[in-house]
């Protein structure tokens, strides 16, 4: 039960993080200042941190799916 709730929470969080990324035409990150162009030409610190957080949340989401699958397999 706890893993199912965690999966729902991490799914919603992953959805929000993906929507915050700047795409080809901008994204929700523009609302939070992510749309400002850097004069250096590289990605901003906020965008790199958003990338890192998204990867970590995605890995946790994947691990929760694997754990839930194993629990369902061995509980039957």
Backbone as XML, in Angstrom:
<?xml version="1.0"?>
<chain id="A" units="angstrom">
  <residue number="1" name="UNK">
    <atom name="N" x="0.832" y="-1.199" z="0.000"/>
    <atom name="CA" x="0.000" y="0.000" z="0.000"/>
    <atom name="C" x="0.868" y="1.251" z="0.000"/>
  </residue>
  <residue number="2" name="UNK">
    <atom name="N" x="1.930" y="1.239" z="0.801"/>
    <atom name="CA" x="2.804" y="2.400" z="0.879"/>
    <atom name="C" x="3.540" y="2.661" z="-0.423"/>
  </residue>
  <residue number="3" name="UNK">
    <atom name="N" x="3.951" y="1.559" z="-1.111"/>
    <atom name="CA" x="4.643" y="1.721" z="-2.378"/>
    <atom name="C" x="3.704" y="2.255" z="-3.459"/>
  </residue>
  <residue number="4" name="UNK">
    <atom name="N" x="2.442" y="1.882" z="-3.386"/>
    <atom name="CA" x="1.471" y="2.379" z="-4.365"/>
    <atom name="C" x="1.263" y="3.876" z="-4.218"/>
  </residue>
  <residue number="5" name="UNK">
    <atom name="N" x="1.171" y="4.330" z="-2.989"/>
    <atom name="CA" x="1.008" y="5.770" z="-2.737"/>
    <atom name="C" x="2.263" y="6.514" z="-3.170"/>
  </residue>
  <residue number="6" name="UNK">
    <atom name="N" x="3.417" y="5.953" z="-2.867"/>
    <atom name="CA" x="4.676" y="6.583" z="-3.282"/>
    <atom name="C" x="4.760" y="6.661" z="-4.800"/>
  </residue>
  <residue number="7" name="UNK">
    <atom name="N" x="4.291" y="5.620" z="-5.489"/>
    <atom name="CA" x="4.313" y="5.624" z="-6.952"/>
    <atom name="C" x="3.413" y="6.726" z="-7.506"/>
  </residue>
  <residue number="8" name="UNK">
    <atom name="N" x="2.264" y="6.927" z="-6.914"/>
    <atom name="CA" x="1.359" y="7.990" z="-7.359"/>
    <atom name="C" x="1.999" y="9.356" z="-7.149"/>
  </residue>
  <residue number="9" name="UNK">
    <atom name="N" x="2.618" y="9.555" z="-5.994"/>
    <atom name="CA" x="3.262" y="10.835" z="-5.685"/>
    <atom name="C" x="4.423" y="11.087" z="-6.637"/>
  </residue>
  <residue number="10" name="UNK">
    <atom name="N" x="5.281" y="10.080" z="-6.854"/>
    <atom name="CA" x="6.426" y="10.261" z="-7.739"/>
    <atom name="C" x="5.998" y="10.403" z="-9.198"/>
  </residue>
  <residue number="11" name="UNK">
    <atom name="N" x="4.897" y="9.783" z="-9.581"/>
    <atom name="CA" x="4.384" y="9.958" z="-10.948"/>
    <atom name="C" x="3.949" y="11.399" z="-11.175"/>
  </residue>
  <residue number="12" name="UNK">
    <atom name="N" x="3.233" y="11.960" z="-10.223"/>
    <atom name="CA" x="2.799" y="13.358" z="-10.336"/>
    <atom name="C" x="3.997" y="14.300" z="-10.329"/>
  </residue>
  <residue number="13" name="UNK">
    <atom name="N" x="4.977" y="14.014" z="-9.472"/>
    <atom name="CA" x="6.174" y="14.855" z="-9.400"/>
    <atom name="C" x="6.967" y="14.785" z="-10.702"/>
  </residue>
  <residue number="14" name="UNK">
    <atom name="N" x="7.096" y="13.585" z="-11.255"/>
    <atom name="CA" x="7.817" y="13.423" z="-12.516"/>
    <atom name="C" x="7.102" y="14.159" z="-13.646"/>
  </residue>
  <residue number="15" name="UNK">
    <atom name="N" x="5.793" y="14.096" z="-13.664"/>
    <atom name="CA" x="5.014" y="14.811" z="-14.668"/>
    <atom name="C" x="5.269" y="16.312" z="-14.591"/>
  </residue>
  <residue number="16" name="UNK">
    <atom name="N" x="5.244" y="16.855" z="-13.385"/>
    <atom name="CA" x="5.487" y="18.293" z="-13.214"/>
    <atom name="C" x="6.908" y="18.675" z="-13.607"/>
  </residue>
  <residue number="17" name="UNK">
    <atom name="N" x="7.876" y="17.837" z="-13.248"/>
    <atom name="CA" x="9.266" y="18.155" z="-13.594"/>
    <atom name="C" x="9.489" y="18.131" z="-15.100"/>
  </residue>
  <residue number="18" name="UNK">
    <atom name="N" x="8.885" y="17.174" z="-15.787"/>
    <atom name="CA" x="9.028" y="17.110" z="-17.240"/>
    <atom name="C" x="8.368" y="18.321" z="-17.896"/>
  </residue>
  <residue number="19" name="UNK">
    <atom name="N" x="7.224" y="18.728" z="-17.383"/>
    <atom name="CA" x="6.556" y="19.902" z="-17.951"/>
    <atom name="C" x="7.330" y="21.191" z="-17.710"/>
  </residue>
  <residue number="20" name="UNK">
    <atom name="N" x="8.132" y="21.227" z="-16.670"/>
    <atom name="CA" x="8.906" y="22.433" z="-16.368"/>
    <atom name="C" x="10.122" y="22.595" z="-17.279"/>
  </residue>
  <residue number="21" name="UNK">
    <atom name="N" x="10.525" y="21.528" z="-17.970"/>
    <atom name="CA" x="11.680" y="21.628" z="-18.857"/>
    <atom name="C" x="11.386" y="22.532" z="-20.037"/>
  </residue>
  <residue number="22" name="UNK">
    <atom name="N" x="12.419" y="23.187" z="-20.480"/>
    <atom name="CA" x="12.282" y="24.076" z="-21.627"/>
    <atom name="C" x="12.414" y="23.243" z="-22.885"/>
  </residue>
  <residue number="23" name="UNK">
    <atom name="N" x="11.398" y="23.282" z="-23.690"/>
    <atom name="CA" x="11.424" y="22.556" z="-24.946"/>
    <atom name="C" x="11.846" y="23.462" z="-26.074"/>
  </residue>
  <residue number="24" name="UNK">
    <atom name="N" x="11.512" y="23.073" z="-27.288"/>
    <atom name="CA" x="11.864" y="23.881" z="-28.450"/>
    <atom name="C" x="11.118" y="25.210" z="-28.445"/>
  </residue>
  <residue number="25" name="UNK">
    <atom name="N" x="9.891" y="25.193" z="-27.963"/>
    <atom name="CA" x="9.097" y="26.416" z="-27.965"/>
    <atom name="C" x="8.905" y="26.994" z="-26.577"/>
  </residue>
  <residue number="26" name="UNK">
    <atom name="N" x="9.769" y="26.660" z="-25.631"/>
    <atom name="CA" x="9.597" y="27.113" z="-24.262"/>
    <atom name="C" x="8.849" y="26.069" z="-23.472"/>
  </residue>
  <residue number="27" name="UNK">
    <atom name="N" x="8.430" y="26.400" z="-22.309"/>
    <atom name="CA" x="7.701" y="25.463" z="-21.475"/>
    <atom name="C" x="7.243" y="26.146" z="-20.214"/>
  </residue>
  <residue number="28" name="UNK">
    <atom name="N" x="6.830" y="25.370" z="-19.272"/>
    <atom name="CA" x="6.418" y="25.951" z="-17.997"/>
    <atom name="C" x="7.597" y="26.549" z="-17.255"/>
  </residue>
  <residue number="29" name="UNK">
    <atom name="N" x="8.820" y="26.166" z="-17.620"/>
    <atom name="CA" x="9.978" y="26.753" z="-16.965"/>
    <atom name="C" x="10.088" y="28.245" z="-17.260"/>
  </residue>
  <residue number="30" name="UNK">
    <atom name="N" x="9.477" y="28.704" z="-18.352"/>
    <atom name="CA" x="9.469" y="30.134" z="-18.655"/>
    <atom name="C" x="8.737" y="30.927" z="-17.578"/>
  </residue>
  <residue number="31" name="UNK">
    <atom name="N" x="7.746" y="30.307" z="-16.974"/>
    <atom name="CA" x="6.990" y="30.995" z="-15.930"/>
    <atom name="C" x="7.842" y="31.244" z="-14.689"/>
  </residue>
  <residue number="32" name="UNK">
    <atom name="N" x="8.841" y="30.402" z="-14.476"/>
    <atom name="CA" x="9.653" y="30.506" z="-13.272"/>
    <atom name="C" x="11.031" y="31.081" z="-13.546"/>
  </residue>
  <residue number="33" name="UNK">
    <atom name="N" x="11.193" y="31.761" z="-14.652"/>
    <atom name="CA" x="12.465" y="32.395" z="-14.959"/>
    <atom name="C" x="13.408" y="31.517" z="-15.740"/>
  </residue>
  <residue number="34" name="UNK">
    <atom name="N" x="12.989" y="30.348" z="-16.148"/>
    <atom name="CA" x="13.862" y="29.455" z="-16.892"/>
    <atom name="C" x="13.999" y="29.839" z="-18.346"/>
  </residue>
  <residue number="35" name="UNK">
    <atom name="N" x="13.182" y="30.766" z="-18.799"/>
    <atom name="CA" x="13.211" y="31.154" z="-20.196"/>
    <atom name="C" x="14.231" y="32.234" z="-20.510"/>
  </residue>
  <residue number="36" name="UNK">
    <atom name="N" x="14.906" y="32.762" z="-19.524"/>
    <atom name="CA" x="15.897" y="33.796" z="-19.762"/>
    <atom name="C" x="17.125" y="33.178" z="-20.418"/>
  </residue>
  <residue number="37" name="UNK">
    <atom name="N" x="17.607" y="33.816" z="-21.468"/>
    <atom name="CA" x="18.764" y="33.306" z="-22.185"/>
    <atom name="C" x="20.035" y="33.714" z="-21.470"/>
  </residue>
  <residue number="38" name="UNK">
    <atom name="N" x="20.975" y="32.807" z="-21.446"/>
    <atom name="CA" x="22.270" y="33.094" z="-20.847"/>
    <atom name="C" x="23.191" y="33.673" z="-21.907"/>
  </residue>
  <residue number="39" name="UNK">
    <atom name="N" x="23.998" y="34.665" z="-21.544"/>
    <atom name="CA" x="24.907" y="35.269" z="-22.505"/>
    <atom name="C" x="26.090" y="34.355" z="-22.803"/>
  </residue>
  <residue number="40" name="UNK">
    <atom name="N" x="26.353" y="33.390" z="-21.943"/>
    <atom name="CA" x="27.465" y="32.476" z="-22.153"/>
    <atom name="C" x="27.122" y="31.459" z="-23.233"/>
  </residue>
  <residue number="41" name="UNK">
    <atom name="N" x="25.870" y="31.093" z="-23.354"/>
    <atom name="CA" x="25.454" y="30.158" z="-24.374"/>
    <atom name="C" x="25.191" y="28.769" z="-23.818"/>
  </residue>
  <residue number="42" name="UNK">
    <atom name="N" x="25.638" y="28.483" z="-22.611"/>
    <atom name="CA" x="25.385" y="27.189" z="-22.000"/>
    <atom name="C" x="24.065" y="27.193" z="-21.265"/>
  </residue>
  <residue number="43" name="UNK">
    <atom name="N" x="23.697" y="26.032" z="-20.764"/>
    <atom name="CA" x="22.441" y="25.962" z="-20.012"/>
    <atom name="C" x="22.659" y="26.559" z="-18.625"/>
  </residue>
  <residue number="44" name="UNK">
    <atom name="N" x="21.597" y="27.094" z="-18.074"/>
    <atom name="CA" x="21.702" y="27.752" z="-16.785"/>
    <atom name="C" x="21.824" y="26.728" z="-15.669"/>
  </residue>
  <residue number="45" name="UNK">
    <atom name="N" x="22.218" y="27.196" z="-14.520"/>
    <atom name="CA" x="22.353" y="26.319" z="-13.353"/>
    <atom name="C" x="21.001" y="25.745" z="-12.975"/>
  </residue>
  <residue number="46" name="UNK">
    <atom name="N" x="19.966" y="26.547" z="-13.078"/>
    <atom name="CA" x="18.623" y="26.070" z="-12.735"/>
    <atom name="C" x="18.188" y="24.948" z="-13.670"/>
  </residue>
  <residue number="47" name="UNK">
    <atom name="N" x="18.509" y="25.076" z="-14.943"/>
    <atom name="CA" x="18.133" y="24.046" z="-15.915"/>
    <atom name="C" x="18.912" y="22.753" z="-15.678"/>
  </residue>
  <residue number="48" name="UNK">
    <atom name="N" x="20.185" y="22.879" z="-15.335"/>
    <atom name="CA" x="20.986" y="21.679" z="-15.039"/>
    <atom name="C" x="20.489" y="21.003" z="-13.776"/>
  </residue>
  <residue number="49" name="UNK">
    <atom name="N" x="20.149" y="21.786" z="-12.757"/>
    <atom name="CA" x="19.608" y="21.196" z="-11.527"/>
    <atom name="C" x="18.261" y="20.538" z="-11.783"/>
  </residue>
  <residue number="50" name="UNK">
    <atom name="N" x="17.437" y="21.145" z="-12.619"/>
    <atom name="CA" x="16.160" y="20.548" z="-12.982"/>
    <atom name="C" x="16.372" y="19.222" z="-13.705"/>
  </residue>
  <residue number="51" name="UNK">
    <atom name="N" x="17.386" y="19.175" z="-14.568"/>
    <atom name="CA" x="17.719" y="17.922" z="-15.252"/>
    <atom name="C" x="18.116" y="16.844" z="-14.245"/>
  </residue>
  <residue number="52" name="UNK">
    <atom name="N" x="18.971" y="17.200" z="-13.313"/>
    <atom name="CA" x="19.439" y="16.229" z="-12.305"/>
    <atom name="C" x="18.290" y="15.725" z="-11.436"/>
  </residue>
  <residue number="53" name="UNK">
    <atom name="N" x="17.446" y="16.635" z="-10.998"/>
    <atom name="CA" x="16.318" y="16.242" z="-10.150"/>
    <atom name="C" x="15.372" y="15.334" z="-10.923"/>
  </residue>
  <residue number="54" name="UNK">
    <atom name="N" x="15.143" y="15.652" z="-12.204"/>
    <atom name="CA" x="14.256" y="14.831" z="-13.031"/>
    <atom name="C" x="14.808" y="13.426" z="-13.199"/>
  </residue>
  <residue number="55" name="UNK">
    <atom name="N" x="16.111" y="13.306" z="-13.409"/>
    <atom name="CA" x="16.728" y="11.986" z="-13.565"/>
    <atom name="C" x="16.596" y="11.182" z="-12.270"/>
  </residue>
  <residue number="56" name="UNK">
    <atom name="N" x="16.847" y="11.817" z="-11.134"/>
    <atom name="CA" x="16.751" y="11.111" z="-9.845"/>
    <atom name="C" x="15.314" y="10.662" z="-9.588"/>
  </residue>
  <residue number="57" name="UNK">
    <atom name="N" x="14.353" y="11.547" z="-9.816"/>
    <atom name="CA" x="12.943" y="11.182" z="-9.603"/>
    <atom name="C" x="12.533" y="10.080" z="-10.574"/>
  </residue>
  <residue number="58" name="UNK">
    <atom name="N" x="13.028" y="10.132" z="-11.808"/>
    <atom name="CA" x="12.730" y="9.074" z="-12.773"/>
    <atom name="C" x="13.293" y="7.730" z="-12.347"/>
  </residue>
  <residue number="59" name="UNK">
    <atom name="N" x="14.502" y="7.723" z="-11.794"/>
    <atom name="CA" x="15.094" y="6.474" z="-11.308"/>
    <atom name="C" x="14.332" y="5.916" z="-10.112"/>
  </residue>
  <residue number="60" name="UNK">
    <atom name="N" x="13.912" y="6.792" z="-9.210"/>
    <atom name="CA" x="13.121" y="6.345" z="-8.059"/>
    <atom name="C" x="11.777" y="5.799" z="-8.540"/>
  </residue>
  <residue number="61" name="UNK">
    <atom name="N" x="11.172" y="6.471" z="-9.517"/>
    <atom name="CA" x="9.900" y="6.016" z="-10.090"/>
    <atom name="C" x="10.057" y="4.623" z="-10.693"/>
  </residue>
  <residue number="62" name="UNK">
    <atom name="N" x="11.133" y="4.414" z="-11.448"/>
    <atom name="CA" x="11.398" y="3.110" z="-12.054"/>
    <atom name="C" x="11.614" y="2.044" z="-10.976"/>
  </residue>
  <residue number="63" name="UNK">
    <atom name="N" x="12.373" y="2.380" z="-9.934"/>
    <atom name="CA" x="12.618" y="1.424" z="-8.851"/>
    <atom name="C" x="11.316" y="1.053" z="-8.143"/>
  </residue>
  <residue number="64" name="UNK">
    <atom name="N" x="10.427" y="2.017" z="-7.950"/>
    <atom name="CA" x="9.139" y="1.722" z="-7.320"/>
    <atom name="C" x="8.302" y="0.774" z="-8.171"/>
  </residue>
  <residue number="65" name="UNK">
    <atom name="N" x="8.351" y="0.944" z="-9.484"/>
    <atom name="CA" x="7.603" y="0.042" z="-10.367"/>
    <atom name="C" x="8.165" y="-1.378" z="-10.269"/>
  </residue>
  <residue number="66" name="UNK">
    <atom name="N" x="9.495" y="-1.499" z="-10.230"/>
    <atom name="CA" x="10.114" y="-2.820" z="-10.111"/>
    <atom name="C" x="9.742" y="-3.466" z="-8.778"/>
  </residue>
  <residue number="67" name="UNK">
    <atom name="N" x="9.808" y="-2.698" z="-7.689"/>
    <atom name="CA" x="9.468" y="-3.231" z="-6.366"/>
    <atom name="C" x="8.009" y="-3.651" z="-6.319"/>
  </residue>
  <residue number="68" name="UNK">
    <atom name="N" x="7.130" y="-2.839" z="-6.856"/>
    <atom name="CA" x="5.705" y="-3.207" z="-6.869"/>
    <atom name="C" x="5.469" y="-4.458" z="-7.703"/>
  </residue>
  <residue number="69" name="UNK">
    <atom name="N" x="6.155" y="-4.578" z="-8.823"/>
    <atom name="CA" x="6.023" y="-5.783" z="-9.637"/>
    <atom name="C" x="6.495" y="-7.023" z="-8.914"/>
  </residue>
  <residue number="70" name="UNK">
    <atom name="N" x="7.610" y="-6.906" z="-8.192"/>
    <atom name="CA" x="8.122" y="-8.047" z="-7.421"/>
    <atom name="C" x="7.184" y="-8.401" z="-6.276"/>
  </residue>
  <residue number="71" name="UNK">
    <atom name="N" x="6.645" y="-7.391" z="-5.610"/>
    <atom name="CA" x="5.715" y="-7.646" z="-4.517"/>
    <atom name="C" x="4.449" y="-8.344" z="-5.023"/>
  </residue>
  <residue number="72" name="UNK">
    <atom name="N" x="3.950" y="-7.919" z="-6.181"/>
    <atom name="CA" x="2.759" y="-8.544" z="-6.730"/>
    <atom name="C" x="3.049" y="-9.980" z="-7.162"/>
  </residue>
  <residue number="73" name="UNK">
    <atom name="N" x="4.241" y="-10.221" z="-7.658"/>
    <atom name="CA" x="4.600" y="-11.558" z="-8.125"/>
    <atom name="C" x="4.727" y="-12.539" z="-6.952"/>
  </residue>
  <residue number="74" name="UNK">
    <atom name="N" x="5.359" y="-12.100" z="-5.861"/>
    <atom name="CA" x="5.617" y="-13.003" z="-4.746"/>
    <atom name="C" x="4.481" y="-13.074" z="-3.742"/>
  </residue>
  <residue number="75" name="UNK">
    <atom name="N" x="3.524" y="-12.141" z="-3.794"/>
    <atom name="CA" x="2.394" y="-12.203" z="-2.884"/>
    <atom name="C" x="1.303" y="-13.149" z="-3.379"/>
  </residue>
  <residue number="76" name="UNK">
    <atom name="N" x="1.334" y="-13.516" z="-4.638"/>
    <atom name="CA" x="0.306" y="-14.413" z="-5.192"/>
    <atom name="C" x="0.735" y="-15.843" z="-5.134"/>
  </residue>
</chain>
